[in-house]
Amino acid sequence: MIQYLKRNKIDIELYDACIQKSMNSRVYAFSWYLDCVADNWDVLVLNNYEAVMPLPWRRKIRLKYLYPPAWTQQLGIFSKENISEKLVLDFLDSIPKKFIKITVQLNSENSCSLLELEEKTNFILPLNTPKSELIKGFNKNRKRALKRAKATSFQIEKNINLTTFLNFYLGEDKDYELTLNQIETLNNLLKSNHKSIHVWGVKIDNQLVTGFVWLKSANRITYLLPIATLEAKQKGLPTLLISELINEFSNSEMILDLEGSMIKGVADFYKSFSAKKEVYYNFLKYNFL
């Protein structure tokens, strides 16, 4: 039986254990993460937490709707067993009708041929080979960028102050705009100081020029939030920093989740590390009053 539980009725220990042990675990689904990024969230639970589906929601006037929070790529259904198409349908059908609009970015194990799902692209790199083999898989552009970076005078720091990073991130030009809600959400996430959050950066003359936030949970390293100055990009320093992360976890059972992009230039950059395509799904439904 699938039941709907409000946030204050969830057994957090059992819920997080389900996410941790699931065959498709994602850091975005843990309670601590959702508490940081979601305005509100509840959950659908199968039996005694055999499978779960978090439901982040907002209210507009008096109407409630499900939405994908900022900095959250894949949610959906999580289970330690293989997830059948029937189970996907059962969970989606169990979403309460009080939510007038349902937008869920289902994870890569939540496919269902009976639904109209929008396919979205992610890129992942298994790290179960030696670092020399992983670097060998880089394409020519990445290898050239790595060579340029190594000819630069730089310092890699693996414990960048969170406030320093946030100020750097917000102060740099980006090809996208952030809403006030997204900035507040990012601030909540970084200020949580959770043990899964790591911030690395590269400095030149003691000035931060590139950095990223990455998250470690289960067997997945999530490359969450990168930023770089134009100078750093020209010197190949973002490539250097990603290669350092690859070196750190090479020859392990970890997977580097680069989060992908539907933008060709960004997607090509991630593919250039020899990352593999992973498809996840956007589900959209309206419940008319």
N, C-alpha and C positions, 0 to 999 in steps of 0.2 A: 504494500500500500504506500502511495506517495502522499505525504502530508505537507501542508504549508505552515511554516513556523516564522513568527516575527522574531526580530533580532534578540529581544530580551527573553525569548523562550528557547533559544538554541543551546544545546549542550556543546559548548565551544571545544571542549577536550575531544569529544567524539567527532565533531565536525572537522577540526583541524587534522585529526588522525586519518580521517577519510581522504582529505586532500593530500596529505603526506604520503599515504600508501597507494594512492591511485596510480594506475598505469599511465595516465596522461596528466600528471600533476603540473600545475602552473602556479607560480608565486602569487599571481594576481588574485587567486581564489582564497588564500589564507585569511583568517579573520582579522589579523593585525593589519593586513594590507587594505582590505575593504574598509576597515574602520578609518583608515587615513584618506582614501580616495573617493569613497561613495558618500553622497548626501545622506542616504539611508540604504539599508539592505536587509532583506529577509532571505529565506531559503526554502527550497523544496527538498524533502528528505525521503528516501526510499527505505522503508522498514526501520531498522535500527542503524541508520547512517551507513547502509551498504553502498549507497550512491547519493550524491547531493548536487543541487544546482542553486548557486547563489543568485539572488535577484536584486541588483542595485536599482533603486527607484528614486524618483523625484516627484514633487507636487507642483503643478501650475494652477494657480487659483485653488480650486477644490479637486482638481483632477490629478490622478496618479498615473505615472507611466514608467516603464522600465527603460533604462538607458545604459550605454557603455561608458563608465567613468573615464576621465582622462588618465593616461598612463596605464591603461588596462587593455591589452590587446585581445586576449582570449579568455573567456569564461565558459559558460555552458555546463555540461554534465560531467561529473568526475566519479570514477569508480575504479576499484582494483581489478575488476573483471572487464572483459571486452564489452563495449557498449553497442548493443544492437540497434537497428533502425527503429524497432518497436519501442525500445526504451526511450530513444530520443523523442518519438511521437508522444509517448505516455507522459514524459516530463513536460513537454511543451503544452500538451492539452491540460495539464494540471495547474498551469499558471492562472491565478485568480482573474476573473473577468473584470474586477474593479480597475485593473490597469488598462487604460483606454488605448495605449500604444505600447507595443512590445518590440524593443530593439535589443537583440542579444548577439554578441559576437561569439558564436560557438567555437569550441576548440577543434583541433584537427582530427580528433577521434569521434566527432559528433556528426558525421555525414549522414544524410538520409535522402535516398533517391525519390521519395514520395513528397518531398517538400521543394518549394522554389527557394533555393538558397543562393545568395551572392557569394561567389568564390573570391577569397582574398589571399594575398601572397605573403608568406613569411620565408625566411631563410635560416637554416640551422646547419651547424658544423659539428659532427661527432668528433670528439677529441681523444678517441681510443687508439691513436697511433703516436709514435715518437714525434717530437717537435720538428725534427729535420724533415720528416715526411709531410707534415702539415704545411710547413713553409714552402716545401717543394711544390705543393698544390696551388700556391698563389699564381695568378696570371702575371703576364709580363709587366703590366702597369703597377701591380702591387709590389713586385720585386724591385722595380725601379724606384718607387716611392720609399721603400724600406732602405734602399741604398742611399738615397738622398738624406733621409732622416738620420742615418747613422753617421753621416759626414757633418752633422750639425752639433754644435755644443749645447747640450740640454741636460736636464735632470728629471728623472721620472720619480714622482712621489705617489705612494700607494695609500696615503691616509690624508687626503685633502680635507681641510676644514669645510664642513657642510655649508656654513654661511658664506665662506669665501667662494665656494663653487656656485652657490645660488646667485650671488651678486654678479659673478662672471658670466653665468648663463644668461641672466636677464639683461646684462649690459651689452652683449654681443648682438650684431645684426643677424637676423635669421630670415629665411625665405618663407616664413609663416608667422602669423600673429597669435599671440596668447591672449585668452580672455582673463579677466580678473579671477574667475572661478578656477581656471587652470593653474594660475599662479598660486592661489591659495591652496589648492590641492597639492601642488608640488612642495610648497612650504610645509604643509602638514606631514607629507611623506618623509621629507628629509629631517625634519625636526623630531620625528618619532625615534630616530637614532637606533632603529632596530638592527640586530646583529646581522641580518641578511643584506643590509645596505652597505655598499662599498663605493668609495669615490676615489678614482685615480686621476692623475693629471701629469702633464709635462710642463716644465718651466724653462724659460730662457731668461738668463740674468735675473733669476728669482721672481719672474713674472709668469703667472699662469697663462698659457697660450692655447692649450687644448686639454680636455678632460672628459670623463664620462662617469655616469652612475651605473653600476651593475649590481645585480641581485643574485644571490646564491640560495637555492633551495632544492631539496630532493636531488635529482641528477641533472639539474639544468642551471646554466649560467645565463642570465637574461641581461642583454646589453640594452639598458633602458633609455639612457638620455645622454647623447653626445653633444659637444659644442667645441668649436675651434675658431681661432682667428684666421683671417686670410693668409697671414704669414705662415701659420702652422700648417695649413693645407698645402701651401706651396712647397714647404719643406718636407711634406710627407709624414708629419708627426702623428696625425690620427691613425695612419696605418701602423706606425711604430707601436702605438699604445695598444691597439687591438692585437698585434702580434705578441706583445708582452703578456696579454691576458691568455692568449692561446698557449704560449710557453708555460705559463703558470699551471695550467690544467691538462697539458698534453699527456698522452699515455694513461688516461683515466677513463672512467665510464661516464664522464660529464658530457653534456651537449651544450654547445654555445648557441644560444638563441639570439640571432641578430635582429629580431623583430620585423625584418622585411619592410617592404614599401610597395605601394602601387605606383610610385613615381619612378620612371625608367632609370634616370640617372642614379638615384639612390639604390635601386634594386641592382643595377649593374655593379655598383661599388661593393655591395655585400656578396654578390656572386663571384667577384674577383678573388675572394678568399677561398674559393672552391666550396662555398656553402651550397647546400642542397635546398631545393624548393620544398616548402611545406604549405599545404593549402588549409586554410580555416574558413569559416562560413559566417556570413551575416544573415540573421533571421529577422524579418520584419513582419509585423501583423498589427492590424487595428481592430479593436473591439468597440464597435459603434454603440452609443447609448440608445 
